[in-house]
Amino acid sequence: MAKPDDRSDNVEHLQDAVQNTIENMREARDYLDEHADEISGEEAEQIRNKNENRRQSLRGMREEIKDEANS
């Protein structure tokens, strides 16, 4: 038998994901600040692209939080 669809903690899980994503962005930015002269331009660009993807994900997660909170 399938488990019932319990969404009562979705907002909490999404908020945790937002916090983790923000922390990952900070760590990546700090890494770039500290090691920019030691890494290749390609690696630096990959890190910047990853952070841009994280920013886009954050927008989506925040919208989902709003939707879940209004449900």
N, C-alpha and C positions, 0 to 999 in steps of 0.2 A: 504494500500500500504506500502511496506517495505521501511525503510529508506535507502538512498544510503550509501554505505560503504565508510565512510570518515576516512582515516587513516592519515590525515595531522598532527594530534597532538599526534600520537602514541609515537614518540620519547620523547616528553615532558612528557607524562604520565609514560613511562618506567623510565625516569630519576628521576622522583618524587618517584617512587616505589623503585629504587636503593637507593636514599637518605634515605627514610624511613626505609628500611631494614638495612642499615648501622647504623642508629641511634638506632634501636632496638638491634642490636648486641652490640653496645657500652654500652647501658643501662644494658643489661644482663651481660656483662663482669664486669661492675662496681658493679652491684648487687652481683655477685659472689665474687669479691674482698672485698667488705665491709661486707658480711654476710656469708662467707664460714664456719666460725666456729659456726654459728647459725642454719644452714640448714642441712638436712640429706644428706648423700652421694648420695642417690637416686635422690633427688631434684637437687643437683648440677650436676649430670650426665644428667638429663633431660634438664637442661639449656644448658649444653655443646653440647648435641645432637641437640637441637633447633638451636644453633648458627651454627653448621656444616651444617644443612639443609639450613639455611639462606645463607651460603657461596656458596653452590651449586646453590641456586636460583639466587644469584647475577651473577654467571657465565652465567647462562641461559639468564638472563635479559640483560646482556651486549652484548651477542651474538645477541640477538634480536634487540637491539639498532643499532648494526652495520648493520644488515640486513635491518632494516627500513630506516636507513640513506642512504644506497646505493640504495634504491628503488626510 
